């Protein structure tokens, strides 16, 4: 058997990371990638423990593999995701005072409106051309529009904000870091959000940006840079991951005709199987594949000592397919037991559990329920699908799909 080589920048790895994940779990559950000096943790129990222990596995250097993003200043663009302890708690509490569950719930009519708008145009293209691109025509647009609507980004600016966000996560073949285009896009986004925050300080509205400006706990308020960092985090983490979730959901269900027929069987009650469809997609092929952590002290994991000062990498995608937790983990099964699905780590766990998880699930449910109501069958043309190449998210840049509308 060939030697284990873990290269998160390799395009072939992006096409199928799961066979390598299996080998890592079985042969080297803590693997040292010497070329990049990264300690890779792949088993569910160990990933779970590391995510819950931010004293040892710190976020203080950020969560990205990329050398240019691995810095004590990572919080300036990734907000509380790159902080620990009291600093993390302070920012998260202030942000949560503005980004409330109620604000998310109140977005539902807008998500429904946008879903109907983009589905109309997607199905019109499908009628004219025999297919549409589920990512380009729909899934790549809606999540950014939802976030932009919440933030108060004008409609005229949304295409450009979406383009910049795509550049931030894209990785070029042979470039083992953020490409220059991604760095430039990050600066442009931060400049845009700086102007937006300043404008809201002068003229408040009812959007999330204004709510962040006005958020207060015991006399403490968010500074401009802290608001800008959270807006940046929302665009990169919230937009990209939901786009990929929507793409992965259609890709995998289309590959399982019997399950596809079940999901689409009852347009009058689309919610019955849509939720397990979403949750199984999150488990089987999660948008967020891996997160980096800074190792504060020497720590033993699975009999291997990871030295203090190291960069550790926890593999969410591998944890979600661990045979020690999930029955037949390589099988895509929308009827998977709920107790198993409750163990998925797609949104993390502990103090850093994804603040946007409810929003992602809301968007996915509204979109896929409407799809079931309006479409009697669909076929993803997998042979022409184009993957996004990124170390942080897994999904598609293009997903040609033929839809058969209900009569």
Secondary structure, DSSP 8 states (H G I E B T S, - for coil): -------TT-HHHHH--HHHHHHHHHH-SEEEETTTTEEEE-SHHHHHHHHH-TTTEE-TT-S---GGG-STTTHHHHGGGG--HHHHHHHHHHHHHHS-HHHHHTTHHHHHHHHHHHHHHHHHHHHHHS-EEIIIIIIHHHHHHHHHHHHT--HHHHHHHHHHHHHHH---TT--S--HHHHHHHHHHHHHHHHHHHHHHHS--SSHHHHHHH-EETTEE--HHHHHHHHHHIIIIIIHHHHHHHHHHHHHHHT-HHHHHHHTS-GGGTHHHHHHHHHHHHHHT-SB-EEEEEE-S-EEETTEEE-TT-EEEEEHHHHTT-TTTSTTTTS--TT--HHHHTT--TT--GGG--TTHHHHHHHHHHHHHHHHHHEEEEEE-GGG-EE---SSB--EEE-EEEEEE--
